[in-house]
């Protein structure tokens, strides 16, 4: 029997995904209850009422139920503090839902997404998740709304919900041909599996994201995939390959992309882990100038503290420690609390301050357990054990290596971007 010249291909089957998980799996509280806990009385009432109406409207717009809501809360919008001025237009859009037709779903979704982004920048992740989910339900043809919800849930360590929303984003992106969102969601899902310790699956998902981005000429997402792959190679100890991926990511990121600073931060952190403190410190200090949100600034300050401790710069260490600790104590460190605490603990341990190192190490272990991050638990417990047995954790001094041309290039790009901005 001869083989056919053109073997039959498996027919294309569109990706299917179950509906995303809208509720926490471990709670019996009503929808939107976290909004009430994250804000003071008046803003909490306004935001919670806006969320309730938007959710009902989105359900009616997609045929789930009829919407008969009213905006009695709209009269309180002018009484909000000036800090809420940026989201007042979005709240007014949601206050008019009783007169909004289903065809205006895109405008409603933009309003919800604006509130979600505003809350995220202020560390109100519970509120941000609720509005991001409603934005996606109201207008599923814009899959980046689902990707935002997935990313926020990942930052809150709600792993199952996050994975369901990434699957939903991938499904919607493929359906509408949005290859930017498609690659972004695959990168995010890969990051989720990497954080859970499943590196083989994370690598496969990143390779899929990279292929889609290169095939469809989405440079920023190709850079994003290279960025994630750099992290995997660095964790595996393949340093030359990892730094080669940094070069590829830098070449693909647009000049004005804020993700360049995140890449620079990850590179500085990996150099800290390797013991290249003199190389990491100036890069971490430059990265701080590019971060605006409290969580990212706390993370950058903690990187500076750890690098300065390893480099023996006492003044920089004390200032960075104090800045990071203030943001931690004010609850402004999410979702990077574990890394910040570990950085501070390692920095104090480098200096031989055992008592000072133990508290953040214990806090990191407890937080990692509550978030279900086993690798961070192991790192924190290993540090605590070293403090108990030796009383001091000395920084590793790496062997000589070729000149740090990469750090010079990254610094140059960040400084040029800051000068233009």
Secondary structure, DSSP 8 states (H G I E B T S, - for coil): ----SS----------------S-TT--S-TTHHHHHHS-HHHHHHHHHHHHHHHHHHHHHTTSS------GGGGGGGGS-GGGHHHHHHHHHHHTGGG--GGGHHHHHHHHHHHHHHHHHTT-HHHHHHHHHHHHHH-TT-THHHHHHHHHHHHTT-HHHHHHHHHHHHHHHHHHT-HHHHHHHHHHHHHHHHHTT-HHHHHHHHHHHHHHHHHTT-HHHHHHHHHHHHHHHHHHT-HHHHHHHHHHHHHHS-TT-THHHHHHHHHHHHHHHHT-HHHHHHHHHHHHTT--SHHHHHHHHHHHHHHHHHHT-HHHHHHHHHHHHHHHHTT--TT-HHHHHHHHHHHHHHTT-HHHHHHHHHHHHHHHHHHT-HHHHHHHHHHHHHHHHHS----------S--HHHHHHHHHHHHHHHH-
